[in-house]
Amino acid sequence: MHDVGMNMGQLAMSVKQVDESVALARDWTHSLLHATEAYDMPRIGKKLQAALAALDEAREALGGYEDAIEADHNAVGTVKLV
């Protein structure tokens, strides 16, 4: 438990869960995209391609979250009660 009340382990596990959820959504979107290609459905295929790009961007944005959590944890000062 951090001295300001944030449990860093729980935060890391929650961010990991978000990352894994985005990865699962990306895999499912990729599979659906292949299905639209097989059945010649270009309009929904374009939408799925855009979603796939956004999911890739989200995964990239979360890259290195462990280091960011650790850096933030180390940067927070001590709270003193008065």
KALINLIN-V430831 format. One line per field, one symbol per residue. burial: 1 if it has 9 or more other C-alpha atoms within 8 Angstrom, else 0. Layout:
BEGIN
burial=???
END
This chain:
BEGIN
burial=0000000100110010001001101100110110011000100010011011001101100000100010001000000000
END
